[in-house]
Amino acid sequence: MSTSTTEVLVGGAVLAAAIAFGAYAVTSTGFRLGEAGYPLSASFRSLEGITVGSDVRLAGVKVGTVTGIALNPETYRADMSMTVQDEIQIPDDSAIVISSEGLLGGNFVEISPGGSLFYYEAGDEILDTQGSVSLISLLLKYVAGGSEE
């Protein structure tokens, strides 16, 4: 009888540890079920380093998530869709840029707000975009002298 009691206690401790680990993983990543927000889209020359689930930030604060990436076969540009939190209003003259967290960090989508009194609504497209800059291409330009005449 003591063996089965010990097994039940150990099994319960393992189950509790697994639940605690799962709860920690969910809270530390900011994952939410049924995240509320409104959709926006943008078209970029290059979305290098951005994947579905990448952060959308405004002033360094996460305000949304990238929800889809597709190649537009007519324009050969990367079309991105994202969801922005409902309580965040973005002026309709804002720009959207692919930024890097540092030399070895990942990329994220940064919104640079404009000064308009009108705001993007659900389904609108942000037209002022700047794609990611490749560090390798910048280094190659620097090594080559940077002068093309």
C-alpha positions in Angstrom: 0.0 0.0 0.0 2.9 2.4 0.7 4.3 1.9 -2.8 1.1 3.0 -4.5 0.8 6.0 -2.1 4.4 7.0 -3.0 3.7 6.6 -6.7 0.5 8.7 -6.5 2.4 11.5 -4.6 5.3 11.4 -7.1 2.9 11.5 -10.0 1.0 14.4 -8.5 4.2 16.3 -8.0 5.3 15.7 -11.6 1.8 16.8 -12.8 1.9 20.0 -10.7 5.4 20.8 -12.0 4.2 20.3 -15.6 1.2 22.6 -15.0 3.4 25.2 -13.4 5.9 25.1 -16.3 3.0 25.4 -18.8 1.6 28.4 -17.0 5.0 30.1 -16.8 5.6 29.5 -20.5 2.2 31.0 -21.4 2.6 34.1 -19.2 6.2 34.8 -20.2 5.5 34.8 -23.9 2.4 36.9 -23.7 0.3 34.3 -25.4 -3.5 34.9 -25.2 -6.3 32.8 -26.5 -8.6 34.7 -28.8 -6.5 37.9 -28.7 -8.7 40.9 -29.5 -7.7 43.5 -32.0 -8.2 44.9 -35.4 -6.5 43.8 -38.6 -4.2 46.0 -40.7 -2.0 45.2 -43.7 1.2 46.5 -45.3 3.3 45.7 -48.3 7.1 45.5 -48.1 10.1 45.2 -50.5 11.7 42.7 -48.0 10.4 41.1 -44.8 13.7 39.4 -44.0 13.7 38.2 -40.4 9.9 38.6 -39.8 7.7 35.5 -39.3 4.1 34.9 -38.3 4.0 35.7 -34.6 6.6 38.5 -34.7 6.0 41.5 -32.5 4.4 44.7 -33.7 5.7 47.5 -31.5 4.9 51.2 -30.9 7.5 53.2 -28.9 9.1 49.9 -27.9 5.9 48.4 -26.5 4.2 45.4 -28.0 0.9 46.5 -29.4 0.2 43.6 -31.9 1.3 40.5 -33.7 2.1 39.6 -37.3 -0.7 37.2 -38.4 0.2 36.5 -42.0 2.9 36.8 -44.7 2.4 36.1 -48.4 4.2 37.0 -51.6 2.1 39.1 -54.0 2.7 37.5 -57.4 1.8 40.7 -59.3 4.1 43.2 -57.5 6.7 40.7 -56.2 6.4 42.4 -52.7 5.8 40.7 -49.4 2.3 41.4 -48.1 2.0 41.3 -44.3 -1.1 41.2 -42.2 -1.1 42.0 -38.5 -3.5 42.5 -35.6 -3.2 45.6 -33.4 -4.8 45.9 -29.9 -8.3 47.5 -30.0 -7.3 50.3 -27.5 -4.4 51.4 -29.7 -5.3 54.0 -32.3 -2.7 54.5 -35.1 -2.8 57.8 -37.0 -3.4 57.3 -40.7 -0.1 59.0 -41.7 2.1 56.6 -39.7 5.0 54.7 -41.1 5.8 51.0 -40.5 9.4 49.8 -40.5 11.2 46.5 -40.0 13.6 47.0 -37.2 16.3 44.9 -35.5 16.8 44.4 -31.8 20.5 44.6 -32.2 23.4 42.9 -34.0 22.4 39.4 -32.9 18.8 40.1 -32.0 15.7 39.3 -33.9 13.6 41.6 -36.1 10.3 43.1 -35.3 7.8 45.5 -36.9 7.9 49.0 -35.6 5.2 51.6 -36.1 6.3 55.2 -36.2 3.2 57.3 -35.5 2.3 60.3 -37.5 0.5 63.4 -36.4 -2.9 63.0 -38.2 -6.2 63.5 -36.4 -7.6 60.5 -38.4 -6.9 56.9 -37.5 -6.6 53.6 -39.3 -9.6 51.4 -39.2 -10.0 47.6 -39.3 -8.8 46.3 -42.7 -6.9 49.4 -43.8 -3.5 49.2 -45.4 -0.4 51.1 -44.2 1.2 52.6 -47.3 4.4 54.2 -45.9 6.6 51.1 -45.4 10.3 50.4 -45.1 11.6 46.9 -45.5 14.5 45.3 -43.6 18.0 46.2 -44.4 20.5 43.4 -44.9 23.6 43.8 -42.8 25.7 41.8 -45.3 24.7 44.1 -48.2 25.6 47.1 -46.1 29.0 45.6 -45.3 29.6 44.7 -49.0 28.8 48.3 -50.0 31.2 49.6 -47.4 34.0 47.3 -48.5 33.5 48.1 -52.1 33.9 51.8 -51.4 30.2 52.7 -51.6 30.6 54.8 -54.8 28.7 53.7 -57.8 29.0 56.1 -60.8 
